[in-house]
Amino acid sequence: MTILLLIASVSPGLGHAAFMDRVLVIVNEDVITQAEFDYRLKSVIQDFRTSEREVPQDLPKQLLEGMISDMLQVQEAERRGIEINDQDLDRAIEVFAGQQEITVGQLKASLEQEGQSFELFRGSIRDSLVISRLTDFYAQRRVQVPAYEIETEMRVNNLDQDNSEYQLAHILIKNPESNTGVATRVRDELVNGLSFQQAVLTYSEATDAQEGGVIGWRTEQQLPTIFAEAVKQMQVGEVSPVLTSGSGLHILKLLDRRGDLTEIVQSKVRHILISAESEVARSQASKKLFNIRQRIIGGEDFDQLARIFSDDSVSAAAGGSLGWVSPGEMVRPFEDAFEKLPLGEISQPVATQFGVHIMVVEDRRKKNVTEQIKRRRVENFLRRKRADREYKQWVGELMEGAYIERVADPEVAVNL
């Protein structure tokens, strides 16, 4: 029993009285105590009664098994470096209190009045957030959704319709077989500063050339397919590549846009990753990357060193390039680092659950991502739906491989 008390005294997330608490289950290096069980049981029973549902007679057994499962998931998250900082935890508690229409101080007082520990409550919220992030990690890394499923879901829910309107001007150059070089030269002149209106008057063979080639406001459905596909990728004021259709060669300029529009700032990022799971490994990886960083600052190619040293095999083959990265695509520490990084500057080592990175931002741009956001939301919905089933299997595998010792049955001091 002395050993169990010692384990309880050093286990994370336990209250100050846990040293003398009764141990119910040992889960690998952690324990579940009677005090933690009592707190969870009271909370669950209160939820049942608030929603006027009947409390199951085997609730204590179900609850204890659920606590074992939760503890294994928290341990797995810690092993992968997934953690919740105090700022995020405080924000989550503020949101919870706001949903109850009380302040955090009133929430704390209410818990204490009911004989419940605010520290245990805080720990349970932290564990819930950690498990949520682990679930997201699993869904992103281990679950793939085929493109046809995404497209079907969007079509069924009419999410593939773009309700934006575009105001365009265009240049038409006929006879593509003989005038491709002319069209390419005109576009180069436009990129280098030639007025689009002047280019229309000089080169366009369309009937609206004298009106500046302005098409007017059109929805996606009212535009030729080749125009619609091009304009969705353009920013206001941008000139399209040379487009080829049955009527000739076209150059478009997007004059304006209205309707649903979401723009983001994308960053073009390269990185070098050294995989590391333990604190010791992260420390060693940081030292190695610090030396690599000094070599890059000294004049060596980032691309070449990424090919040699990076453990991210996919990006390493491209010299560490992640391409254009949008907000929310990367884990929080990585994203926080590259968003603050000046163009061309090599970052200090940055730790994430995947290991330790250094990175450089080569460029930034604004991009219309209305359609991509719709698609990503559908993809995430389908991924989470599929992951929910597979994740439960994975947690079952964690339980099979864990050391679990049921030391004592919980005492149930409340009426079910």
C-alpha positions as CSV (number, residue, x, y, z in Angstrom):
1,M,0.0,0.0,0.0
2,T,2.9,2.4,0.6
3,I,3.9,2.0,-3.0
4,L,0.4,2.9,-4.2
5,L,0.3,5.9,-2.0
6,L,3.6,7.1,-3.4
7,I,2.3,6.6,-6.9
8,A,-0.8,8.6,-6.0
9,S,1.3,11.4,-4.6
10,V,3.2,12.0,-7.8
11,S,0.5,11.3,-10.4
12,P,-0.5,14.4,-12.5
13,G,-3.9,15.9,-12.1
14,L,-4.6,14.7,-8.5
15,G,-5.7,17.1,-5.8
16,H,-3.6,17.9,-2.7
17,A,-5.6,15.3,-0.6
18,A,-4.9,12.5,-3.1
19,F,-1.8,11.3,-1.1
20,M,-4.1,9.8,1.5
21,D,-6.8,8.9,-1.0
22,R,-8.0,5.4,-1.8
23,V,-6.6,3.9,-5.1
24,L,-9.1,2.2,-7.3
25,V,-7.2,1.4,-10.5
26,I,-3.6,1.6,-11.6
27,V,-3.3,2.5,-15.3
28,N,0.3,2.2,-16.4
29,E,2.1,4.9,-14.4
30,D,-1.0,6.7,-13.2
31,V,-3.8,5.9,-10.8
32,I,-7.6,6.6,-10.5
33,T,-8.6,7.4,-6.9
34,Q,-11.9,7.3,-5.0
35,A,-12.0,11.2,-4.8
36,E,-11.7,11.5,-8.6
37,F,-14.4,8.8,-9.0
38,D,-16.7,10.6,-6.6
39,Y,-16.3,13.9,-8.4
40,R,-17.0,12.3,-11.8
41,L,-20.0,10.3,-10.4
42,K,-21.6,13.4,-8.9
43,S,-21.2,15.3,-12.2
44,V,-22.6,12.5,-14.3
45,I,-25.6,11.9,-12.0
46,Q,-26.3,15.7,-12.0
47,D,-26.3,15.6,-15.8
48,F,-28.8,12.7,-15.9
49,R,-31.1,14.4,-13.5
50,T,-30.9,17.8,-15.2
51,S,-32.0,16.2,-18.5
52,E,-34.6,14.1,-16.6
53,R,-33.1,10.8,-17.7
54,E,-33.1,7.7,-15.6
55,V,-29.8,6.9,-14.0
56,P,-28.6,3.4,-15.0
57,Q,-28.0,1.0,-12.2
58,D,-24.6,0.0,-13.6
59,L,-23.5,3.6,-13.9
60,P,-20.5,3.2,-11.5
61,K,-19.1,0.3,-13.5
62,Q,-19.6,2.2,-16.8
63,L,-18.0,5.3,-15.3
64,L,-14.9,3.6,-14.0
65,E,-14.3,1.9,-17.4
66,G,-14.7,5.3,-19.0
67,M,-12.2,6.9,-16.6
68,I,-9.7,4.1,-17.5
69,S,-10.2,4.8,-21.2
70,D,-9.9,8.6,-20.7
71,M,-6.6,8.1,-18.7
72,L,-5.1,5.9,-21.4
73,Q,-6.0,8.6,-24.0
74,V,-4.5,11.4,-21.9
75,Q,-1.3,9.3,-21.5
76,E,-1.2,8.7,-25.3
77,A,-1.6,12.4,-25.9
78,E,1.2,13.2,-23.5
79,R,3.4,10.6,-25.3
80,R,2.8,12.4,-28.6
81,G,3.5,15.9,-27.1
82,I,-0.2,17.0,-27.2
83,E,-0.8,19.4,-24.3
84,I,-3.1,22.2,-23.2
85,N,-1.5,25.4,-22.0
86,D,-2.9,27.3,-19.1
87,Q,-4.2,30.1,-21.3
88,D,-6.3,27.7,-23.5
89,L,-7.5,26.0,-20.3
90,D,-8.6,29.3,-18.7
91,R,-10.4,30.3,-21.9
92,A,-12.3,27.0,-22.0
93,I,-13.4,27.4,-18.4
94,E,-14.5,31.0,-19.1
95,V,-16.6,29.7,-22.1
96,F,-18.1,26.9,-19.9
97,A,-19.0,29.4,-17.2
98,G,-20.4,31.8,-19.8
99,Q,-22.7,29.0,-21.1
100,Q,-24.0,28.7,-17.5
101,E,-24.4,32.5,-17.4
102,I,-22.1,32.9,-14.4
103,T,-18.6,34.1,-13.9
104,V,-15.6,31.8,-13.2
105,G,-15.6,33.1,-9.6
106,Q,-19.3,32.1,-9.2
107,L,-18.6,28.7,-10.8
108,K,-15.8,28.1,-8.3
109,A,-18.0,29.1,-5.4
110,S,-20.8,26.9,-6.7
111,L,-18.5,23.8,-6.9
112,E,-17.1,24.4,-3.4
113,Q,-20.7,24.8,-2.0
114,E,-21.5,21.4,-3.5
115,G,-18.4,19.9,-1.9
116,Q,-16.5,19.5,-5.2
117,S,-12.9,20.5,-5.9
118,F,-12.3,23.3,-8.4
119,E,-8.9,21.7,-9.1
120,L,-10.5,18.4,-10.0
121,F,-13.0,20.3,-12.2
122,R,-10.1,22.1,-13.9
123,G,-8.2,18.8,-14.4
124,S,-11.3,17.2,-16.0
125,I,-11.6,20.1,-18.4
126,R,-7.9,19.9,-19.3
127,D,-8.3,16.1,-19.9
128,S,-11.3,16.7,-22.1
129,L,-9.5,19.2,-24.3
130,V,-6.4,16.9,-24.5
131,I,-8.6,14.0,-25.6
132,S,-10.4,16.2,-28.2
133,R,-7.0,17.2,-29.7
134,L,-5.9,13.6,-29.7
135,T,-9.1,12.7,-31.6
136,D,-8.3,15.4,-34.1
137,F,-4.7,14.2,-34.4
138,Y,-6.0,10.7,-35.1
139,A,-8.5,11.8,-37.7
140,Q,-5.9,13.9,-39.5
141,R,-3.1,11.4,-39.5
142,R,-4.9,8.0,-39.9
143,V,-8.2,8.6,-41.7
144,Q,-8.4,9.5,-45.4
145,V,-11.6,10.5,-47.2
146,P,-11.8,9.8,-50.9
147,A,-12.4,12.9,-53.1
148,Y,-15.6,11.3,-54.6
149,E,-17.2,11.1,-51.2
150,I,-16.5,14.8,-50.5
151,E,-17.9,15.8,-53.9
152,T,-21.0,13.6,-53.4
153,E,-21.7,15.2,-50.0
154,M,-21.3,18.7,-51.4
155,R,-23.6,18.0,-54.4
156,V,-26.3,16.4,-52.2
157,N,-26.3,19.4,-49.9
158,N,-25.9,22.0,-52.7
159,L,-22.6,23.2,-51.3
160,D,-20.9,23.0,-54.7
161,Q,-22.8,26.1,-55.9
162,D,-20.9,29.4,-56.0
163,N,-23.3,32.3,-55.4
164,S,-20.7,35.0,-56.0
165,E,-21.0,37.4,-58.9
166,Y,-17.9,38.5,-60.9
167,Q,-17.3,41.7,-63.0
168,L,-14.9,40.9,-65.8
169,A,-13.1,42.5,-68.7
170,H,-11.6,40.4,-71.4
171,I,-9.4,40.4,-74.5
172,L,-10.2,38.1,-77.4
173,I,-7.5,37.2,-79.9
174,K,-8.7,34.9,-82.7
175,N,-6.9,32.2,-84.7
176,P,-5.1,30.4,-81.8
177,E,-3.0,28.4,-84.3
178,S,-1.1,31.5,-85.4
179,N,-1.6,33.9,-82.5
180,T,-0.5,32.1,-79.4
181,G,2.8,34.0,-79.3
182,V,0.8,37.3,-79.6
183,A,-1.5,36.5,-76.7
184,T,1.5,35.5,-74.5
185,R,3.3,38.7,-75.3
186,V,0.1,40.8,-74.5
187,R,-0.2,39.1,-71.2
188,D,3.4,39.7,-70.4
189,E,2.9,43.4,-71.2
190,L,-0.1,43.5,-68.9
191,V,1.9,42.0,-66.0
192,N,4.6,44.5,-66.6
193,G,2.2,47.5,-66.3
194,L,0.3,47.9,-69.6
195,S,-3.2,49.3,-69.0
196,F,-5.8,46.6,-69.6
197,Q,-8.1,49.1,-71.2
198,Q,-5.3,50.1,-73.6
199,A,-4.6,46.4,-74.4
200,V,-8.3,45.8,-75.1
201,L,-8.4,48.7,-77.6
202,T,-5.1,47.7,-79.2
203,Y,-5.4,43.9,-79.4
204,S,-9.0,42.6,-78.7
205,E,-11.0,41.3,-81.6
206,A,-14.2,41.0,-79.5
207,T,-17.3,43.1,-80.4
208,D,-17.2,44.9,-77.0
209,A,-13.6,46.1,-77.4
210,Q,-14.7,49.7,-77.7
211,E,-16.4,49.5,-74.3
212,G,-13.2,48.3,-72.7
213,G,-14.0,44.6,-73.0
214,V,-16.2,44.8,-69.9
215,I,-18.5,41.8,-69.6
216,G,-20.4,43.0,-66.6
217,W,-21.6,41.2,-63.5
218,R,-22.0,37.4,-64.0
219,T,-22.5,34.4,-61.7
220,E,-20.4,31.3,-62.2
221,Q,-23.3,29.6,-64.0
222,Q,-23.6,32.5,-66.5
223,L,-19.9,32.3,-67.4
224,P,-18.3,29.9,-69.9
225,T,-16.8,27.0,-68.0
226,I,-13.3,28.0,-68.9
227,F,-13.9,31.5,-67.5
228,A,-15.6,30.3,-64.4
229,E,-12.7,27.9,-63.5
230,A,-10.1,30.6,-64.0
231,V,-11.9,33.4,-62.2
232,K,-12.5,31.4,-59.0
233,Q,-8.7,31.3,-58.6
234,M,-8.2,35.0,-59.2
235,Q,-7.9,38.0,-56.9
236,V,-9.6,41.4,-57.7
237,G,-7.3,43.3,-60.1
238,E,-5.5,40.1,-61.2
239,V,-5.0,39.1,-64.9
240,S,-5.6,35.5,-65.9
241,P,-3.2,33.3,-67.9
242,V,-4.0,32.9,-71.6
243,L,-7.1,30.7,-71.9
244,T,-8.0,28.8,-75.0
245,S,-11.5,28.1,-76.2
246,G,-13.3,27.3,-79.5
247,S,-13.6,31.0,-80.3
248,G,-10.0,31.9,-79.7
249,L,-7.5,33.0,-77.0
250,H,-8.7,35.0,-74.0
251,I,-7.1,37.1,-71.3
252,L,-9.4,38.1,-68.4
253,K,-9.1,40.7,-65.7
254,L,-11.2,40.4,-62.5
255,L,-12.5,43.9,-61.9
256,D,-14.7,43.2,-58.9
257,R,-16.5,40.5,-57.0
258,R,-19.5,40.4,-54.7
259,G,-21.3,37.8,-52.6
260,D,-19.7,35.1,-50.3
261,L,-16.0,35.7,-50.1
262,T,-13.5,34.4,-47.6
263,E,-9.9,35.5,-48.1
264,I,-6.9,34.2,-46.0
265,V,-3.2,35.0,-45.9
266,Q,-1.2,32.0,-47.0
267,S,2.4,31.4,-46.2
268,K,4.9,29.6,-48.4
269,V,6.9,27.6,-45.9
270,R,9.9,25.3,-45.9
271,H,10.9,23.3,-42.8
272,I,13.3,20.7,-41.5
273,L,11.9,18.2,-39.0
274,I,13.8,16.0,-36.5
275,S,11.4,13.5,-35.0
276,A,11.4,13.3,-31.2
277,E,8.9,11.9,-28.7
278,S,10.7,12.2,-25.3
279,E,12.0,15.4,-23.6
280,V,15.5,14.1,-24.0
281,A,15.0,13.5,-27.7
282,R,13.5,16.9,-28.2
283,S,16.5,18.5,-26.4
284,Q,18.9,16.6,-28.7
285,A,16.9,17.5,-31.8
286,S,16.9,21.2,-30.8
287,K,20.7,21.2,-30.5
288,K,21.0,19.5,-33.9
289,L,18.6,22.0,-35.6
290,F,20.4,24.9,-33.9
291,N,23.6,23.8,-35.6
292,I,21.8,23.3,-39.0
293,R,20.3,26.8,-38.6
294,Q,23.7,28.3,-38.1
295,R,24.9,26.5,-41.3
296,I,22.0,28.0,-43.3
297,I,22.7,31.5,-41.9
298,G,26.3,30.9,-42.9
299,G,25.3,30.4,-46.5
300,E,24.4,26.7,-47.0
301,D,21.2,25.9,-48.9
302,F,18.1,25.3,-46.8
303,D,16.8,23.0,-49.6
304,Q,19.9,20.8,-49.6
305,L,20.1,20.5,-45.8
306,A,16.4,19.6,-45.7
307,R,16.9,16.7,-48.1
308,I,19.7,15.4,-45.9
309,F,18.4,15.9,-42.4
310,S,14.6,16.2,-42.4
311,D,12.5,13.3,-41.1
312,D,9.5,14.5,-43.0
313,S,10.2,12.3,-46.0
314,V,7.5,13.9,-48.3
315,S,8.6,17.6,-47.8
316,A,12.3,16.6,-47.6
317,A,12.2,15.3,-51.2
318,A,11.1,18.8,-52.2
319,G,13.8,20.6,-50.2
320,G,11.6,20.9,-47.1
321,S,8.8,22.7,-49.0
322,L,5.3,22.5,-47.6
323,G,4.0,24.7,-50.4
324,W,1.3,27.3,-49.6
325,V,0.1,26.8,-46.1
326,S,-3.3,28.1,-45.0
327,P,-4.3,29.0,-41.4
328,G,-5.5,25.9,-39.5
329,E,-3.6,23.4,-41.6
330,M,-0.7,23.0,-39.2
331,V,-0.6,22.3,-35.5
332,R,-0.8,25.3,-33.2
333,P,2.9,25.7,-32.2
334,F,4.1,25.4,-35.8
335,E,1.5,27.8,-37.1
336,D,2.2,30.4,-34.3
337,A,5.9,30.3,-35.2
338,F,5.6,30.8,-39.0
339,E,2.9,33.5,-38.7
340,K,5.2,35.7,-36.7
341,L,8.3,34.9,-38.8
342,P,9.6,37.7,-41.1
343,L,10.1,36.7,-44.7
344,G,13.4,35.0,-45.3
345,E,14.3,34.6,-41.6
346,I,15.2,31.1,-40.3
347,S,13.3,30.3,-37.1
348,Q,14.7,29.1,-33.9
349,P,13.8,25.4,-33.2
350,V,10.1,24.9,-32.6
351,A,8.7,21.8,-30.8
352,T,5.4,20.1,-31.7
353,Q,3.9,16.7,-31.2
354,F,5.8,15.5,-34.3
355,G,9.2,16.5,-33.1
356,V,11.3,19.7,-33.5
357,H,11.4,22.0,-36.5
358,I,13.1,25.0,-38.0
359,M,11.4,26.8,-40.8
360,V,11.5,29.7,-43.2
361,V,8.7,31.7,-44.8
362,E,9.5,32.4,-48.4
363,D,6.4,34.4,-49.4
364,R,2.9,35.4,-48.3
365,R,-0.2,36.1,-50.3
366,K,-4.0,36.6,-50.0
367,K,-6.2,33.9,-51.5
368,N,-9.9,33.5,-52.0
369,V,-10.7,30.2,-50.3
370,T,-14.5,30.3,-50.2
371,E,-14.8,27.0,-52.2
372,Q,-11.9,25.4,-50.4
373,I,-13.4,26.2,-47.0
374,K,-16.7,24.6,-48.0
375,R,-14.8,21.5,-49.2
376,R,-12.6,21.3,-46.1
377,R,-15.6,21.6,-43.8
378,V,-17.3,18.7,-45.6
379,E,-14.0,16.7,-45.6
380,N,-13.5,17.3,-41.8
381,F,-17.2,16.2,-41.2
382,L,-16.8,13.0,-43.1
383,R,-13.3,12.3,-41.6
384,R,-14.6,12.8,-38.0
385,K,-17.6,10.6,-38.8
386,R,-15.4,7.8,-40.0
387,A,-12.8,8.4,-37.3
388,D,-15.3,8.1,-34.5
389,R,-15.8,4.4,-35.4
390,E,-12.1,3.6,-36.0
391,Y,-10.9,5.7,-33.0
392,K,-12.9,3.5,-30.6
393,Q,-11.1,0.5,-32.0
394,W,-7.8,2.2,-31.6
395,V,-8.6,3.0,-27.9
396,G,-9.5,-0.6,-27.5
397,E,-6.0,-1.5,-28.7
398,L,-4.5,0.9,-26.2
399,M,-6.4,-0.8,-23.4
400,E,-5.2,-4.3,-24.6
401,G,-1.6,-3.1,-24.5
402,A,-1.8,-1.2,-21.2
403,Y,-1.0,-2.3,-17.6
404,I,-4.3,-2.0,-15.8
405,E,-4.7,-3.3,-12.2
406,R,-8.1,-2.9,-10.5
407,V,-7.0,-2.5,-6.9
408,A,-10.4,-1.9,-5.3
409,D,-14.1,-1.5,-6.1
410,P,-15.3,2.1,-5.8
411,E,-17.5,3.0,-2.9
412,V,-20.8,4.6,-4.1
413,A,-21.9,7.1,-1.5
414,V,-24.8,8.6,-3.5
415,N,-28.2,7.2,-4.3
416,L,-28.7,6.2,-7.9
